[in-house]
Amino acid sequence: MTVAEADARMAAEQLEPRRCRDKLFLFFWVGGFIGGLWMSLESVGHLLQFNINNLMITAIVFMLMSLNYVAKAPGFDRQIIYASLAVIPIALRWVLNQPMLLHASLFKFETLQQIMFTLQVVSLWMLVAVNEECFRAAMFNVFDAFAGGRIDNPLTRDVLKLTVANLLWLLFHFIQRPFNPLQYGWYMAWLVASGMLMSYVLLKAGLGASVAAHFLINVTA
C-alpha cells in the first residue's frame, strides 16, 4: 500500500464515529447537526430553515475537504490548551466595544421556553463553528494543492495560506451586509485578528480545537 493510499484509508475511517481521532470535533459536529435538524424541522417554510440547511450542507462539504485535519488531530489535552486562546478575541471584542450579538430581550420567556431557546442558540453556534472552521481547513488544503508545492519556505507558505483563507472567510461575513470599511472597520479588524488566531489553533492543535475556540468566541458574544 502506498503512502497516498494509506492516507486516504485513514481519512475515510474518520467518517466512522467510533474510530474518529478528533473527539472534540466530533462533539461539536454531532451537537451542531442535532440542533440544526431540530431547528430546521421546527421552522419549515421559514427563512431560518433555509439558512440552517445551507449551513449543514456546506459544513458537510467542507468537512469532507478537511478530513486530514481530523485524522491527524493531537491529544485532547493539547486541543484544550490551544482552544483556551479564545479568551484573546473575547477580550479584544470587549475592548473594541462590539455590539452584543444576543440581546437580553430575547430571553424574556417562561423558564422552559428559555431553556429550549438557549439550547437552540448553543447548537446553532456549534453548527456555525463547525461550518466556518471546516471551510478554513478546506481552504488550507486547496491552497496547498494549487500553490503549496511552489513555495519552499514553510513560514512563507503558512503565512500566505492563512492570509488567503482568512480573506475569503472575511468576505463571507459581508455577503448579507455592505462591505463598508468606514462603517465596519473595527469589526473587520476583529475578524482578521480572530481568524488568524483560529488559524494558528487549527494548524497547531487540529480541527476540534479550532472549532471549540470558535464556539467559545461566538457563544460569549
N, C-alpha and C positions, 0 to 999 in steps of 0.2 A: 504494500500500500504506500502510495506517495505521500509526501507531506501535505500537499493540497487536498488529497482525498481524506487524510486523517483530520485535517481542519474542518472540512465540510461535514464529516461524520460527527465531529464534536459539536459543531454548531447546530446540526439537526437534532441532536439529543437534548439540546436546551429547550426544545418545544415540549418535552415531557416534564411536567412539574416535579415529579419525584426525583429527577436527575438534574434539575436546574441548579447550577452552581451559585447563582446570584439570588439568594433567598430574599434579600432586601428588595430587589427589583420585582420579584415575583409577588411579594406582599402588596406593593403599590399597584402592580398590574391587575391583580385579581380584585383588590378593593376598588380601584377606579372603574373597572368594567362592570362589576356588580352594581355599583352606584349609577353608572351610566345607563345600564339596561333598565334599572328601576325608574330613573327619571325619564328615559325615552318612552317607556310604556305608559307612564303616568301623564305624559304631555303629548299624546298622539294628535297630530294635526296642527300643533303649535310650533312657533319658531324654535323654542327650546329643543324640541325633538330633533329637528334638522341639524342644529348646532352640535348636539350631543352625538348624533350619528356620524357627523363629519369628523369629530374628534376621535371616535372609536375606529373609524375606517383608517384615518391617517396614522393613528397610533399603531395599528396592525402592520401597515405598510412599512413604516419607519422602524418598527421593532424587527421585522424580517431583514431589513437592510443593516441592522446593527447587532446581530446576534453574536458577533465575535466579541463584543464587549461583555455580553452576558456570560459567554463561555470562558472568558479569562478573568472573571471577577476575583478580586483578592478576598481575604478573610473578612468576616463580619466586623470584627473589632476595628480593622483599618478603615472600613467603609464608614463606620460611625464617627470615627475621628475626623475624617475629611468632610462628612456631612455636617458636622458641627460648625464648619466655616460659614454656614448660612447666617450666623449672627452678624457677619460683616455687612452684607446687603441690607439686613434688617435694621442695623444701626444707621447705615447710610441713608436709608429711606426716612428714618426718623429725623436725621439731621437736615435733609433736604425738604422736610415737611410735606411729604407726598400726601394727597388726599386719601382718606380711608376708602378702601375698596368695598367694605361692607358697612352699612350704616346701622346704627342701633335700632332704627325704626323697623328694620326687617325682622327683629326678634320679638315683637310685641304680639305673641300668640299665647295660647294656652300651653301649659307645660309640655304635654305630649307632642303637640304640634311643633313646639320649639325644638324638642329633641330630634324629631324626624327631619326638620328642616336643617338643623345643624349637621346631621349625618349626611344629608344630600350635599351640603356645601363642602364638607370634608372630602367626600368621594369625588365630587367634581374637581376639586383642586388636585386630588390624586391623579385623576384622568388627564388633566392639563399637564401636570408634571411629567407623567409617563410620555405623553404625546410629544412635548417640546424637547425632552432630553433624548428620546429616540430619534427625533428629527436632527438634533445636534450631532449625535453619534453617526447617523446615516450620512450627514454632510461631511463629516471627517473621513468616512470611508470613500465617498465619491471623490473628494479631493485627492486622497491617496491613490485612487485608481487612475485618475487622469494626470495628476501632476506630481504626486509624491516621489516617483522614481526619478524625476528630473532634477530634484533638489538634494544635493549631497549632504548639506549641513543639517543635522537633526533639529537644532534650535530654530533655524530659519524656516524649516518645513513646518514645525509645530506652530510658530507664530503666524505664518501665512494661513495655515489650516484653521486656526482659531479665528483669525480675522474674517476669512471668507464665510465660515459657518455662522458666526455671530452677526455679520452684516445681513445675511439672509434672514436669520432669526429676528433681527431688529425690524426689518421691513415688514414681516408678517404682522407685527403689532400695530401697523398703520394701514392695514387694508380697510378697516372699518372706521378709521379716524383720519383727519387730514394730516399729511406729512408736513408739519409746520414747526421747524426748529425754534422759532420765536415763542410759540405757544407751549411746546412740549420739550423745550431744551433740557430742563432738569430731569424730566422723565427719560429722555433719550440717554443722558449721561448715566443715570442709574441703571438703565437696561444694559448698556455697554459694560459697566463695571460688574453687574450681576452675571451677565453672560460669560465674561472672561473668567470669573471665579468658578462658575459651574463647569466651564470647560476644563479648568485645571483639576477640579474634583473628578470629572469624568476620566481624564487621562491618568490620574494617579490612583483612583480607587474604584473605578468602574461605574457602570450604568446605575446600579442600585443606589450608590452613594450620591450621585448627582441628582437622581430623582428625589431622594429623601431631602437633600438640601433645597431643591426647587420647591418641593411641597412645603417645607417649613417657612421659606421666604413668603410664599403666597398666602398660606393659611394664617400667618400672623399679621397680614395687612389689614 
